[in-house]
């Protein structure tokens, strides 16, 4: 439920901020330059919602996902991901913001899950996020921002998704490093 309402909540937050704080308005809504925002997993879910919000604000959003509009890439393929970020830098210049939304969950009892599926989930959800940050940081502006989207299962454990809990907990640790 939270996933589907978050883009609207964020949009409302930015609208309220605009009226409450003139400095915020000047910096974020009256800018001459468009920001370059890279979103992994922007073809569906929360990533798609964030992409729509930022595009409405006039930003340039670069979609990196399996069925992406701009770049089709599996974030667990680190060689292709590196080439994608190099191409983004060549075509768009410095990155203002990276939002990592790519990820998925495998459901089922842990004793019934296939090892390959669990490894793939860890590769996408953790290493995909880590590598996206690793490749984006050298290409970011001085005041660039990174937003790592994790899951509520990092805090509230879910018995039907035993693998996603440690993966998402590692993603939140990545934020603190």
KEDREN-203033 format. One record per residue: x, y, z of N, C-alpha, C in turn. Coordinates in steps of 0.001 Angstrom, whole numbers, plus 500000, padded with zeros to 6 digits. Layout:
<dokols>
XYZXYZXYZ
...
</dokols>
This chain:
<dokols>
500839498808500000500000500000500000500876501245500000
501938501235500796502800502404500890503439502718499541
503848501680498806504518501865497523503683502691496558
502401502397496477501566503058495494501239504505495870
501270504821497142500934506169497581502150507068497747
503363506496497793504550507299498048504790508386497002
504662508108495692504857509200494732503920510379494975
502653510103495299501701511177495568502093511921496843
502518511184497862502947511810499120504145512711498867
505130512218498092506306513035497795505922514276497004
505024514116496041504577515258495251503895516297496137
503013515856497035502348516775497961503346517455498878
504370516702499320505402517265500199506128518401499492
506533518163498225507248519200497496506362520414497249
505076520206496984504155521315496769504011522152498042
503859521517499215503743522244500484505028522990500786
506180522350500521507462522963500776507613524229499944
507083524195498735507208525330497831506577526576498429
505415526421499055504711527575499600505264528008500954
505878527076501679506361527378503028507743528002503026
508553527713502047509943528119502115510368528719500776
510523530018500737510855530687499481512215530266498952
513165530005499856514494529573499427514397528215498731
513639527307499298513440525984498692512818526150497311
511851527048497210511184527306495936512187527818494907
513004528767495317513967529351494407514973528310493920
515457527459494834516482526483494481515939525321493658
514712524905493903514228523675493294513172523837492214
512484524958492166511412525088491186511678526181490162
512579527096490458512848528186489532514257528038488960
514752526821488875516104526634488376516129526729486856
517216527243486363517382527391484929517798526055484331
518727525382484993519209524093484528518269522965484918
518159522008484042517417520801484388518387519851485082
517901519172486120518750518195486805518767516890486012
519895516213486067520040514890485461519848513875486581
518770513103486500518429512138487545518422510743486921
519231509855487478519291508474487010518506507615487997
517548506843487483516739505967488333516878504540487822
517364503651488691517379502232488329516024501651488716
515470500819487866514161500231488135513018501196487897
513176502098486919512155503128486673511073502687485704
511043501414485343510026500976484386508735500533485074
508769500365486404507553499958487115507648500346488594
506529500260489266506479500467490712506878501860491170
507583501918492276507997503183492873508925503964491943
509817503261491269510720503932490330509973504663489232
508932504035488708508118504660487656507398505896488202
506870505779489412506195506926490029507139508096490258
508341507809490731509325508872490941509746509490489615
509898508657488602510257509161487273509213510160486786
507938509836486949506858510730486515506875512046487291
507119511976488593507172513197489412508287514122488938
509494513560488769510628514396488384510484514926486959
509893514142486069509674514640484710508673515789484694
507642515728485555506676516834485658507346518100486154
508372517944486990509092519101487520510081519673486507
510237518990485371511116519502484330512517518929484331
512758517907485120514085517296485175514255516280484044
515499515995483723515821514954482749516008513662483539
515159512676483289515221511409484015515740510331483073
516798509656483511517380508573482732516951507264483387
516251506437482619515681505174483087516657504033482788
517144503372483846518011502203483703517271501028484330
516733500142483492516003498982484006515932497902482932
515390496758483304515302495643482352514533496005481094
513451496749481247512665497174480083512678498691479986
513843499276480249513980500727480323513783501441479006
513307502665479114513106503523477947514457503986477407
515370504338478307516666504883477900517748503812477807
517887503033478867518912501981478906518305500700479453
518415499635478679517942498335479141519144497592479707
519086497328481010520237496738481681519787496007482932
520340494834483156520154494110484405521216494648485363
520814495253486470521776495889487372522736494893488008
522428493603487945523353492607488496524503492306487526
524393492764486284525468492610485302526379493832485414
527405493718486270528209494893486619528986495461485433
529392494631484479530129495146483320529219496010482443
528016495533482192527067496310481382526626497569482133
526438497451483462526042498607484261527112499696484206
528361499304484272529460500276484185529444500970482826
529243500185481751529184500765480404527997501721480270
526870501383480902525686502250480873525996503587481550
526636503557482714526951504807483412527973505638482634
528921504992481982529864505733481148529148506404479980
528182505700479390527409506260478288526517507409478767
525936507262479948525123508349480530525978509591480705
527183509425481235528082510561481449528457511217480119
528697510380479109529060510900477781527899511680477163
526669511172477310525505511790476669524872512928477471
524892512847478800524175513813479635525083514692480493
526324514287480693527219515036481569527094514555483005
527422515439483930527419515066485348526014514743485841
525951513782486750524685513328487310524387514138488570
523158514623488688522747515368489880522212514442490971
521533513361490555520904512488491547520823511062491007
521080510105491897520898508688491586519860508142492551
518846507469492010517834506808492837517834505344492444
518146504472493402518195503037493108516906502384493582
516069502020492627514788501359492924514747499924492416
515751499515491649515734498170491065515801497122492176
514921496149492097514929495064493075513664494244492981
513685493089493613512513492225493634512622491274494815
511542490583495086511508489638496196511096488255495743
511706487237496331511352485845496075510614485346497307
509414484842497107508600484374498228508693482862498378
508521482416499609508470480980499880509273480610501107
509044479411501570509797478900502715511252478723502297
512169479056503184513590479047502834514078477674502388
513519476621502962513971475278502572513481474881501177
512529475613500632511997475306499300512566476205498204
513252477263498583513799478197497597515029477621496910
515124477876495613516293477426494864517448478383495116
518628477816495213519814478608495524520084479677494454
519839479341493191520080480297492105519181481527492242
517923481301492614516983482412492774517407483320493921
517881482727495001518327483511496156519573484323495808
520510483704495089521735484416494692521409485563493739
520496485309492803520115486351491845519467487535492564
518637487234493557517994488303494321519039489134495055
520007488484495645521070489207496351521891490044495365
522180489472494182522937490209493166522207491462492699
520901491353492493520122492501492028519929493513493156
519409493055494288519005493975495354520176494614496090
521256493878496312522382494469497042523491494929496102
524050493989495327525187494359494480524767495303493353
523549495193492865523068496143491866523046497558492416
522564497692493651522547499003494313523961499501494570
524801498622495128526182499013495452526947499425494195
526807498650493127527534498970491893526994500233491223
525690500451491265525140501692490709525738502902491440
525823502813492762526441503903493543527919504046493181
528605502914493092530043502902492788530347503580491448
529519503303490435529773503864489106529252505293488974
528256505667489753527679507007489642528496508067490388
529061507698491524529745508691492370530827509470491618
531717508838490851532731509635490136532131510556489063
530897510301488661530260511076487597529263512096488132
529212512248489454528219513141490057528782514531490279
527872515486490313528238516854490668528643516891492140
529284517950492529529785518074493894528678517900494934
527506518435494672526393518325495612525376517287495142
525855516253494470524970515200493996524357514422495148
523224513805494884522501513068495923522281511629495476
522303510713496449521991509312496191520862508911497121
519815508348496537518684507841497317518606506343497062
518749505555498125518663504101498022517305503680498562
516489503107497689515168502641498087515323501212498598
514964501016499852514998499684500461513549499276500742
513390498201501439512059497678501713511765497751503205
510494497811503531510089497777504940510481496458505580
510750495425504762511161494136505328512548494208505954
513284495294505714514561495481506398514330495714507891
513157496213508237512815496495509637511784495509510150
510736495286509348509648494393509732509785493089508953
510176492050509644510454490773508986509187490123508444
509338489452507323508236488798506642508602487324506458
507828486432507049508158485009506993508126484442505585
507303484987504728507194484431503376508321484905502446
509136485854502917510248486350502099511542486328502916
512058485132503202513213485034504097514510485590503517
514653485607502212515898486081501610515926487598501519
514794488221501301514781489673501109515156490425502391
514892489844503548515192490524504812516683490832504935
517588489834504846519014490179504963519516491055503823
518969490873502628519395491681501488519062493147501730
517842493417502134517431494805502358518118495399503586
518408494572504590519149495085505743520551495509505308
521154494751504401522485495126503902522410496419503099
521330496625502380521176497866501612521085499066502532
520412498920503674520325500045504599521667500295505272
522471499240505475523810499414506015524682500165505007
524488499878503725525211500566502668525012502077502773
523821502499503174523532503927503331524356504575504423
524655503819505451525362504388506606526872504431506422
527385503723505417528829503634505226529362504925504654
</dokols>
